[in-house]
Amino acid sequence: MASGHIETRKGRLYLCLVDNAGNKFTRSVAKLLSKPNPTMREATKLLNQKINELEHEEIAFSSNMLLNDFLDEWLATKAGTVEKLTTLETYKNQLKNHVRPTLGNLPLSKINKATVQKHVNDLKRDNVGSRTIEYSTSILRNALNMAVDWELIPKNPAAGIDLPKYEKKEKIVWTENEFFYFLDNAQQDMYYLIYLLIITGGLRRGEALALEWSDFDAEKSTISITKSLAPNREVKGVKSKSSIRIASIPHSVSKQLQQHRKEQLAFYMARGLRPENNAIFTSLEGTYLFPRNVLRHFKETCKKLELPVIDIHSLRHLHVSIMLKQGIDLKTIQKRVGHSRLSTTLDIYSHLIDNSEAESAQKMDEFLNRKNVL
């Protein structure tokens, strides 16, 4: 039977616990509560909670605790501290796909630096991208820092791991002719309006697929971006607070959206559908579209049109490229694509900015030559 008591050592409160198997361990109340000076009342409440958890074997605060169980506790702790609206979901997905399958069922005591290094090497052999390996390992390292703080392990086994060198892949981009060829020849595609909205509005795929008709202002030709569609078709918040924005779209696209609305309502009526959502883009059953299906269909369309197969996110890059060519300033572009920092825009689109700079110099040269200045 689990038991415990509170001890005071050098003015600090500690829980002295014994689990059902008779294992003894001591934990700092301040660290468990993430509070510098907890009261005896708070310590007593925490003690009763931990004894109850140990009694029901919900969690064993020892080095024999499985990494999977510890990660659940870490995620619960992080839930109230993350700034970006989708950060926690990203943590969960990275751990689910790139950490839990190989390390999750190991006790914390069995995870050392060699174990984590082998895990990283295996990911590389499985052709997981270097950026993904670096990111998932940093999340694991962050989580295990808490295990060290909780005195479950003496040091972080994910610290100082050798990560694969990042090799930046050259982005496949369309030429201007290929871009216009796509616009001319993909108009009958079932998802054409989605592509067009990403290109002309600068939306992310999830932002476009989460749009509802209440987000569309036909009179002003604007769309309000306040949410995003997750891979499981769950509507969630956008990537960050700065991603909440109102985007102006061309009047021609606004008219196409209005026509799409008429056709959508006629389709629902003909099939007797009464969708629970008010989404602009839906499946034949009136449900939200699966983002991965839209991506797959887009790549198939590229192949049919014999165009270089690009990622659908590259359509957003096309949007930025068009704006740069039209002389739109970077601060406006930053707000339009929903980046929280201008440095992010500069980093992602530096190659486009460099090209734009070169073109501006060429145009200046042409102007001076016309005036016979040089």
Solvent accessible surface area in square Angstrom, and as a share of the most:
residue,aa,sasa,rsa
1,M,187,0.84
2,A,4,0.03
3,S,55,0.36
4,G,25,0.24
5,H,96,0.43
6,I,39,0.20
7,E,59,0.26
8,T,86,0.50
9,R,107,0.39
10,K,206,0.87
11,G,70,0.67
12,R,146,0.53
13,L,26,0.13
14,Y,40,0.15
15,L,0,0.00
16,C,15,0.09
17,L,2,0.01
18,V,37,0.21
19,D,15,0.08
20,N,55,0.28
21,A,87,0.67
22,G,44,0.42
23,N,66,0.34
24,K,167,0.71
25,F,22,0.09
26,T,38,0.22
27,R,17,0.06
28,S,14,0.09
29,V,0,0.00
30,A,21,0.16
31,K,90,0.38
32,L,25,0.13
33,L,65,0.32
34,S,94,0.61
35,K,84,0.36
36,P,104,0.66
37,N,124,0.63
38,P,20,0.13
39,T,73,0.43
40,M,101,0.45
41,R,209,0.76
42,E,52,0.23
43,A,0,0.00
44,T,56,0.33
45,K,154,0.65
46,L,10,0.05
47,L,17,0.08
48,N,90,0.46
49,Q,86,0.38
50,K,16,0.07
51,I,40,0.20
52,N,74,0.38
53,E,27,0.12
54,L,4,0.02
55,E,66,0.29
56,H,116,0.52
57,E,134,0.60
58,E,115,0.51
59,I,13,0.06
60,A,39,0.31
61,F,3,0.01
62,S,13,0.08
63,S,40,0.26
64,N,95,0.49
65,M,7,0.03
66,L,65,0.32
67,L,0,0.00
68,N,34,0.17
69,D,63,0.33
70,F,0,0.00
71,L,0,0.00
72,D,73,0.38
73,E,55,0.25
74,W,3,0.01
75,L,16,0.08
76,A,71,0.55
77,T,60,0.35
78,K,42,0.18
79,A,54,0.42
80,G,74,0.72
81,T,90,0.53
82,V,41,0.24
83,E,156,0.70
84,K,81,0.34
85,L,93,0.46
86,T,33,0.19
87,T,27,0.16
88,L,35,0.17
89,E,57,0.25
90,T,49,0.28
91,Y,32,0.12
92,K,84,0.36
93,N,58,0.30
94,Q,32,0.14
95,L,0,0.00
96,K,136,0.57
97,N,87,0.44
98,H,37,0.17
99,V,0,0.00
100,R,53,0.19
101,P,95,0.60
102,T,75,0.44
103,L,5,0.02
104,G,0,0.00
105,N,115,0.59
106,L,59,0.30
107,P,34,0.21
108,L,3,0.02
109,S,59,0.38
110,K,132,0.56
111,I,11,0.06
112,N,82,0.42
113,K,106,0.45
114,A,72,0.56
115,T,33,0.19
116,V,0,0.00
117,Q,40,0.18
118,K,125,0.53
119,H,5,0.02
120,V,1,0.01
121,N,60,0.31
122,D,36,0.19
123,L,15,0.07
124,K,119,0.50
125,R,162,0.59
126,D,102,0.53
127,N,137,0.70
128,V,33,0.19
129,G,37,0.35
130,S,25,0.16
131,R,144,0.53
132,T,39,0.23
133,I,0,0.00
134,E,79,0.36
135,Y,85,0.32
136,S,0,0.00
137,T,1,0.01
138,S,35,0.23
139,I,5,0.02
140,L,1,0.00
141,R,75,0.27
142,N,61,0.31
143,A,0,0.00
144,L,1,0.00
145,N,73,0.37
146,M,23,0.10
147,A,0,0.00
148,V,45,0.26
149,D,74,0.38
150,W,23,0.08
151,E,80,0.36
152,L,9,0.04
153,I,15,0.07
154,P,129,0.81
155,K,157,0.67
156,N,22,0.11
157,P,12,0.08
158,A,0,0.00
159,A,47,0.36
160,G,59,0.57
161,I,17,0.09
162,D,108,0.56
163,L,59,0.30
164,P,25,0.16
165,K,174,0.74
166,Y,86,0.33
167,E,131,0.59
168,K,154,0.65
169,K,171,0.72
170,E,165,0.74
171,K,102,0.43
172,I,102,0.52
173,V,83,0.48
174,W,14,0.05
175,T,80,0.46
176,E,105,0.47
177,N,125,0.64
178,E,44,0.20
179,F,14,0.06
180,F,102,0.43
181,Y,97,0.37
182,F,0,0.00
183,L,30,0.15
184,D,100,0.52
185,N,72,0.37
186,A,3,0.02
187,Q,99,0.44
188,Q,176,0.78
189,D,27,0.14
190,M,130,0.58
191,Y,25,0.09
192,Y,22,0.08
193,L,23,0.11
194,I,2,0.01
195,Y,1,0.00
196,L,15,0.07
197,L,0,0.00
198,I,2,0.01
199,I,3,0.02
200,T,28,0.17
201,G,0,0.00
202,G,0,0.00
203,L,0,0.00
204,R,35,0.13
205,R,68,0.25
206,G,13,0.12
207,E,2,0.01
208,A,0,0.00
209,L,1,0.00
210,A,0,0.00
211,L,3,0.02
212,E,44,0.20
213,W,25,0.09
214,S,92,0.59
215,D,16,0.08
216,F,26,0.11
217,D,52,0.27
218,A,42,0.32
219,E,162,0.72
220,K,144,0.61
221,S,3,0.02
222,T,22,0.13
223,I,0,0.00
224,S,35,0.23
225,I,1,0.00
226,T,62,0.36
227,K,35,0.15
228,S,24,0.16
229,L,7,0.04
230,A,14,0.11
231,P,92,0.58
232,N,98,0.50
233,R,78,0.29
234,E,86,0.38
235,V,58,0.33
236,K,51,0.22
237,G,29,0.27
238,V,0,0.00
239,K,104,0.44
240,S,10,0.06
241,K,152,0.64
242,S,45,0.29
243,S,0,0.00
244,I,87,0.44
245,R,25,0.09
246,I,124,0.63
247,A,2,0.02
248,S,64,0.41
249,I,9,0.05
250,P,56,0.35
251,H,129,0.58
252,S,68,0.44
253,V,4,0.02
254,S,2,0.02
255,K,142,0.60
256,Q,73,0.33
257,L,0,0.00
258,Q,70,0.31
259,Q,89,0.40
260,H,47,0.21
261,R,65,0.24
262,K,138,0.58
263,E,96,0.43
264,Q,13,0.06
265,L,84,0.42
266,A,63,0.49
267,F,68,0.28
268,Y,23,0.09
269,M,164,0.73
270,A,90,0.70
271,R,125,0.46
272,G,62,0.60
273,L,48,0.24
274,R,223,0.81
275,P,39,0.24
276,E,187,0.84
277,N,37,0.19
278,N,63,0.32
279,A,2,0.02
280,I,0,0.00
281,F,11,0.05
282,T,27,0.16
283,S,27,0.18
284,L,107,0.53
285,E,109,0.49
286,G,2,0.02
287,T,53,0.31
288,Y,30,0.11
289,L,14,0.07
290,F,56,0.23
291,P,5,0.03
292,R,126,0.46
293,N,55,0.28
294,V,0,0.00
295,L,39,0.19
296,R,122,0.45
297,H,41,0.19
298,F,0,0.00
299,K,70,0.30
300,E,78,0.35
301,T,11,0.06
302,C,0,0.00
303,K,132,0.56
304,K,161,0.68
305,L,30,0.15
306,E,159,0.71
307,L,15,0.08
308,P,47,0.30
309,V,52,0.30
310,I,7,0.03
311,D,63,0.33
312,I,2,0.01
313,H,76,0.34
314,S,20,0.13
315,L,0,0.00
316,R,3,0.01
317,H,15,0.07
318,L,23,0.12
319,H,8,0.03
320,V,1,0.01
321,S,21,0.14
322,I,61,0.31
323,M,18,0.08
324,L,19,0.10
325,K,95,0.40
326,Q,134,0.59
327,G,63,0.61
328,I,66,0.34
329,D,81,0.42
330,L,49,0.24
331,K,103,0.44
332,T,61,0.35
333,I,0,0.00
334,Q,13,0.06
335,K,132,0.56
336,R,50,0.18
337,V,0,0.00
338,G,2,0.02
339,H,14,0.06
340,S,54,0.35
341,R,155,0.56
342,L,62,0.31
343,S,67,0.43
344,T,48,0.28
345,T,1,0.00
346,L,71,0.35
347,D,105,0.54
348,I,65,0.33
349,Y,2,0.01
350,S,44,0.29
351,H,67,0.30
352,L,25,0.12
353,I,26,0.13
354,D,91,0.47
355,N,84,0.43
356,S,27,0.17
357,E,113,0.50
358,A,66,0.51
359,E,62,0.28
360,S,60,0.38
361,A,65,0.50
362,Q,110,0.49
363,K,124,0.53
364,M,112,0.50
365,D,71,0.37
366,E,77,0.34
367,F,89,0.37
368,L,44,0.22
369,N,78,0.40
370,R,166,0.61
371,K,123,0.52
372,N,130,0.67
373,V,92,0.53
374,L,149,0.74
